[in-house]
């Protein structure tokens, strides 16, 4: 084991520092998520379209407008 170079030790130290930094970032993300609180969606609620304003869209869901194979 005495034949190892200093490079191996430096690589190990660098890897440990990288792992520690990743762990700290994960903790920060978890903390931000807790502070943000629960939310069901990321935006405002979606309101249904007025069928009178868009008559061509009102027909889309009707059975007689289904595709024929």
N, CA, C and O of each residue as an XYZ file, in Angstrom:
276
protein
N       0.817     -1.192      0.000
C       0.000      0.000      0.000
C       0.863      1.259      0.000
O       0.377      2.331     -0.360
N       2.087      1.155      0.382
C       2.948      2.322      0.460
C       3.266      2.858     -0.921
O       3.723      3.993     -1.051
N       3.031      2.055     -1.969
C       3.374      2.462     -3.309
C       2.341      3.372     -3.966
O       2.568      3.839     -5.082
N       1.217      3.637     -3.311
C       0.190      4.497     -3.909
C       0.690      5.933     -4.041
O       1.456      6.431     -3.215
N       0.243      6.559     -5.077
C       0.635      7.956     -5.256
C      -0.331      8.879     -4.528
O      -1.380      8.443     -4.053
N       0.020     10.127     -4.446
C      -0.808     11.136     -3.799
C      -2.070     11.397     -4.627
O      -3.054     11.914     -4.098
N      -2.053     11.050     -5.909
C      -3.193     11.299     -6.796
C      -4.430     10.551     -6.342
O      -5.530     11.103     -6.378
N      -4.276      9.314     -5.917
C      -5.411      8.512     -5.465
C      -6.076      9.161     -4.258
O      -7.302      9.239     -4.179
N      -5.259      9.625     -3.321
C      -5.786     10.297     -2.137
C      -6.532     11.568     -2.532
O      -7.607     11.842     -1.999
N      -5.984     12.336     -3.447
C      -6.625     13.574     -3.890
C      -7.948     13.284     -4.596
O      -8.928     14.006     -4.411
N      -7.973     12.242     -5.393
C      -9.217     11.862     -6.073
C     -10.286     11.487     -5.057
O     -11.447     11.873     -5.197
N      -9.894     10.734     -4.032
C     -10.847     10.313     -2.995
C     -11.385     11.526     -2.242
O     -12.582     11.595     -1.964
N     -10.528     12.472     -1.912
C     -10.951     13.681     -1.215
C     -11.914     14.494     -2.091
O     -12.905     15.039     -1.605
N     -11.610     14.561     -3.360
C     -12.460     15.305     -4.296
C     -13.836     14.649     -4.407
O     -14.859     15.334     -4.432
N     -13.851     13.324     -4.473
C     -15.118     12.590     -4.559
C     -15.940     12.772     -3.285
O     -17.155     12.959     -3.355
N     -15.291     12.721     -2.123
C     -15.999     12.942     -0.864
C     -16.586     14.353     -0.808
O     -17.710     14.534     -0.339
N     -15.856     15.333     -1.271
C     -16.349     16.713     -1.292
C     -17.549     16.836     -2.229
O     -18.507     17.547     -1.926
N     -17.495     16.148     -3.358
C     -18.599     16.171     -4.319
C     -19.853     15.544     -3.712
O     -20.954     16.070     -3.872
N     -19.683     14.422     -3.016
C     -20.813     13.757     -2.373
C     -21.421     14.627     -1.274
O     -22.642     14.696     -1.134
N     -20.578     15.278     -0.511
C     -21.064     16.160      0.565
C     -21.856     17.334     -0.014
O     -22.904     17.707      0.513
N     -21.353     17.899     -1.080
C     -22.047     19.018     -1.721
C     -23.408     18.573     -2.259
O     -24.392     19.301     -2.133
N     -23.467     17.382     -2.859
C     -24.736     16.854     -3.375
C     -25.719     16.608     -2.236
O     -26.913     16.872     -2.380
N     -25.227     16.102     -1.102
C     -26.084     15.869      0.059
C     -26.648     17.186      0.592
O     -27.828     17.265      0.933
N     -25.806     18.217      0.661
C     -26.264     19.529      1.124
C     -27.323     20.113      0.187
O     -28.309     20.697      0.637
N     -27.111     19.949     -1.108
C     -28.093     20.457     -2.072
C     -29.421     19.725     -1.925
O     -30.483     20.342     -2.009
N     -29.368     18.416     -1.707
C     -30.598     17.638     -1.528
C     -31.338     18.093     -0.273
O     -32.566     18.183     -0.274
N     -30.592     18.382      0.800
C     -31.216     18.881      2.024
C     -31.894     20.231      1.782
O     -33.002     20.469      2.262
N     -31.228     21.107      1.041
C     -31.797     22.425      0.747
C     -33.074     22.294     -0.086
O     -34.052     23.000      0.157
N     -33.061     21.385     -1.072
C     -34.258     21.166     -1.893
C     -35.410     20.674     -1.029
O     -36.542     21.136     -1.173
N     -35.119     19.736     -0.132
C     -36.160     19.197      0.742
C     -36.707     20.286      1.660
O     -37.912     20.346      1.906
N     -35.831     21.140      2.163
C     -36.259     22.223      3.036
C     -37.154     23.205      2.289
O     -38.178     23.639      2.817
N     -36.773     23.555      1.071
C     -37.596     24.474      0.258
C     -38.957     23.859     -0.034
O     -39.975     24.551     -0.022
N     -38.971     22.568     -0.294
C     -40.233     21.885     -0.580
C     -41.147     21.922      0.639
O     -42.354     22.119      0.501
N     -40.581     21.732      1.836
C     -41.368     21.793      3.062
C     -41.892     23.202      3.312
O     -43.038     23.372      3.729
N     -41.062     24.213      3.060
C     -41.466     25.598      3.282
C     -42.557     26.022      2.305
O     -43.442     26.807      2.645
N     -42.478     25.497      1.098
C     -43.454     25.849      0.062
C     -44.844     25.356      0.449
O     -45.842     26.029      0.192
N     -44.905     24.197      1.059
C     -46.189     23.636      1.474
C     -46.813     22.828      0.362
O     -46.360     22.859     -0.782
N     -47.859     22.104      0.713
C     -48.510     21.258     -0.289
C     -49.320     22.092     -1.282
O     -49.981     23.065     -0.919
N     -49.246     21.682     -2.524
C     -50.074     22.324     -3.544
C     -50.482     21.267     -4.556
O     -49.697     20.386     -4.907
N     -51.706     21.366     -5.013
C     -52.222     20.379     -5.953
C     -51.825     20.694     -7.381
O     -51.712     19.786     -8.204
N     -51.611     21.954     -7.688
C     -51.261     22.322     -9.051
C     -50.249     23.451     -9.045
O     -50.021     24.094     -8.020
N     -49.656     23.680    -10.177
C     -48.649     24.721    -10.269
C     -49.206     26.027    -10.825
O     -48.458     26.996    -10.954
N     -50.468     26.085    -11.152
C     -51.037     27.294    -11.715
C     -52.463     27.516    -11.267
O     -52.979     26.797    -10.412
N     -53.093     28.513    -11.850
C     -54.486     28.788    -11.485
C     -55.410     27.681    -11.993
O     -55.053     26.954    -12.920
N     -56.581     27.552    -11.398
C     -57.508     26.507    -11.854
C     -57.963     26.765    -13.292
O     -58.067     27.912    -13.727
N     -58.227     25.703    -14.004
C     -58.670     25.796    -15.395
C     -60.190     25.844    -15.422
O     -60.865     24.978    -14.866
N     -60.709     26.861    -16.071
C     -62.160     27.018    -16.168
C     -62.651     26.387    -17.470
O     -61.955     26.458    -18.483
N     -63.829     25.775    -17.464
C     -64.354     25.170    -18.692
C     -64.702     26.258    -19.718
O     -65.046     27.388    -19.373
N     -64.596     25.866    -20.990
C     -64.932     26.798    -22.070
C     -66.440     26.977    -22.186
O     -67.213     26.061    -21.905
N     -66.832     28.146    -22.594
C     -68.239     28.442    -22.834
C     -68.608     27.845    -24.191
O     -68.050     28.269    -25.203
N     -69.527     26.877    -24.254
C     -69.870     26.239    -25.530
C     -70.475     27.215    -26.542
O     -70.371     26.995    -27.748
N     -71.103     28.287    -26.063
C     -71.674     29.266    -26.988
C     -70.586     30.085    -27.670
O     -70.770     30.536    -28.801
N     -69.462     30.282    -27.001
C     -68.367     31.068    -27.579
C     -67.588     30.257    -28.609
O     -67.023     30.827    -29.542
N     -67.551     28.930    -28.450
C     -66.804     28.069    -29.358
C     -67.683     26.914    -29.803
O     -67.501     25.801    -29.310
N     -68.626     27.126    -30.708
C     -69.542     26.050    -31.108
C     -68.827     24.860    -31.760
O     -69.284     23.725    -31.622
N     -67.721     25.094    -32.463
C     -67.014     23.983    -33.103
C     -66.371     23.058    -32.065
O     -66.192     21.870    -32.334
N     -66.024     23.576    -30.897
C     -65.454     22.744    -29.840
C     -66.540     22.018    -29.049
O     -66.270     20.970    -28.462
N     -67.722     22.537    -29.022
C     -68.807     21.934    -28.259
C     -69.216     20.584    -28.848
O     -69.725     19.728    -28.124
N     -69.003     20.381    -30.148
C     -69.412     19.148    -30.817
C     -68.408     18.012    -30.639
O     -68.744     16.861    -30.919
N     -67.211     18.289    -30.192
C     -66.139     17.290    -30.155
C     -66.479     16.092    -29.283
O     -66.200     14.963    -29.686
N     -67.059     16.279    -28.128
C     -67.307     15.175    -27.223
C     -68.584     14.413    -27.474
O     -68.845     13.441    -26.764
N     -69.383     14.788    -28.425
C     -70.669     14.131    -28.672
C     -70.499     12.806    -29.413
O     -69.623     12.697    -30.271
N     -71.324     11.790    -29.099
C     -71.194     10.475    -29.739
C     -71.386     10.495    -31.244
O     -70.708      9.751    -31.952
N     -72.301     11.334    -31.763
C     -72.538     11.337    -33.215
C     -71.375     11.922    -33.995
O     -71.329     11.829    -35.222
N     -70.425     12.531    -33.269
C     -69.275     13.135    -33.929
C     -68.055     12.210    -33.841
O     -66.942     12.630    -34.157
N     -68.251     10.961    -33.418
C     -67.145     10.035    -33.249
C     -66.628      9.586    -34.612
O     -67.316      9.683    -35.628
N     -65.382      9.088    -34.594
C     -64.757      8.625    -35.834
C     -65.394      7.328    -36.306
O     -65.818      6.492    -35.508
N     -65.447      7.186    -37.610
C     -65.948      5.947    -38.197
C     -64.777      5.248    -38.872
O     -64.015      5.866    -39.616
N     -64.638      3.931    -38.600
C     -63.500      3.184    -39.167
C     -63.902      2.432    -40.357
O     -63.076      1.748    -40.963
